Amino acid sequence: MKHLLYSLILLSLFSCKQSETERRADYKKKALESDSYKDAVMNLKRVKDVLDSVKERKWDSKIAVFVYNNSIADQQHQVQTIEEVEKGMKNDTGYLKATLLRITNQMAAADSANSR
């Protein structure tokens, strides 16, 4: 009888844990498909394309600074030079991970608020 009870308790604990993992994976999948994440990816691509054009001397470096400040940088991280743009773009994967985490947390919070 004890073994059956302990088995049921363990089963319920592991099934709840798996459910939470599946839920997190579902939020992450939805976040990857969201418009906000796609916008972040497009912003990175746009800045990289502008940087390439500046390096080929097709465009002025002020354009790259403008595009970076208006698409990626927040108010505390505005840049002034092309070197700062290049430095900021070295952390592009960090920007995408932070964006993905923010969207995932927003979805989880909205789901939690709706379930109450």
Buried (B, 14 or more C-beta within 10 A) or exposed (E): EEEEEEEEEEEEEEEEEEEEEEEEEBBBEBBBEBEEBEEBBEBBEBBEEBBEBBEEEEBEBEBBBBBBBEBBBEEEEEBEEBEBBBEBBEEBEEBBEEBBEBBBEBBBEEEEEEEE
